[in-house]
Amino acid sequence: MSESTFKELEASELFCPKCQKPVPVRKKLLLVLPEGDKYDYLCPYCSTSVGTKTISQRPQPQIIITS
């Protein structure tokens, strides 16, 4: 399989260390950084963070100066 097959994967279930089982996850925006948005994956039962992901495919802002 080529790299372009999986451009971006989205977690639907991760292991929660507190609940001791795989759980469906909630994705929450954690930080807006210059290199991309950082998301936190949370357990829906105990709200423990079970992972993070940074998405860096945001277009760079363009500044247009007119005189």
Secondary structure, 3 states (H helix, E strand, C coil): CCHHHHCCCCCCEEEECCCCEEEECEEEEEEEECCEEEEEEECCCCCCEEEEEEECCCCCCCCCCCC
